[in-house]
Amino acid sequence: MTSETSGETTAQRKDDHIRLAMEQHAPQAARDYDHVRFVHHALAGGARDTVDVASPAFGWPVPLYVTGMTGGTAKAAEINRGLGIVARETGLPVACGSMGIVLRQPEVADSFTVLRRENPQGFVMANTNANVTGADAARIVEIMGADALQVHVNAAQETAMPEGDRDFTRWEGNIAAIVDALEVPVIVKEVGAGLSRGTVAALRDAGVAGVDLAGRGGTDFSAIESARRTDSGRHYLAGWGQSSVASLLEAAGLEGVGAIGPVAGGGEAGRVALLASGGVRHPLDVVRALALGADAVGVAGQFLHVLTTAGVDALVALVEEWLVEIADLMALLGARDVAGLRQTDVLVTGPLREYAELRGID
Ligand code: FNR
């Protein structure tokens, strides 16, 4: 991600990330999502055929997307080719990993842009760190032919990296400059440590079109960076931050954030799209996040695991099955659309409730 050192080091790190994220992968582990429960109303169900799963954000036809992962190596190119095909076949919006390397080594651009070549009509997001200038961000969007730009903010990951950034003071100003320089929407995301209420409000005020909470509970980059070291590393940073559901509680009710009103994702013209990713295991987690206010839900590690172990066709089948199950769950809950899910009775229990109480969230 950030800390773009020499090309070889960056490429090695990207392959390390893929390998270590897959070693870390544990989809059934208990997560904060398990503390989000729906009150069951036995007569309130709807009909699956009348359910509309469209996301209120960016005109997306589905409330699910593949969030940013990789690029820059031969292995990453193969992964992006697979993700591009999956996106084309299922209609999912899709993102690549950090493209900063492309500015220094244009010869690796293909390993990212394969995502667009395989998916010419779909919604494709480029990805960069928050150290780039507006002009560099515009260049990255142009190279990808992207519909939006993800900008990642990953201070905990950087701190876990010996070669990582140690000065994060320019990010907020850089993000505002990137927003000004681009014609496409800018979505600011974490990489697995979540966003707080104050951060989401600051990003809204900087004019972003979307925030991706990317919370704790799934891929853990602080742990991955420690695992890349020969010494014990900063292993104590594993688990830093808050989960996506805790971040959703943080963002709840913030003016101008989320899509209860007009279409989200319009930056100054509309509401800031509220996207949730991090630790999503199955369609019920997706529906839980949507009920807590997310406009769409992103998956990284879990889809990468299926792609690398079972192949493209298996991931296409899985995504199609998830979309059916999301509609099934919406019918079970009597929600005709994503807005309807927000009218359901949701209970927040256990440590998540304690978190909300400590943070003064109702
Ligand atoms: C990532 N992620 C990521 N994010 C980003 O903004 N730029 C990047 O380059 C990467 N690189 C990357 C590589 C790999 C192998 C993985 C698995 C993930 C983070 C990703 O977008 C997401 O925020 C987290 O992985 C949390 O989601 P999951 O994995 O728990 O679904």
Residues whose N, C-alpha, C, O or C-beta is under 5 A from the ligand:
A	BS01	FNR	M1 H17 I18 A21 T67 G68 M69 T70 G97 S98 N127 H152 E190 V191 G192 A214 G215 G218 T219 S277 G278 G279 V280 G298 V299 A300 G301 Q302
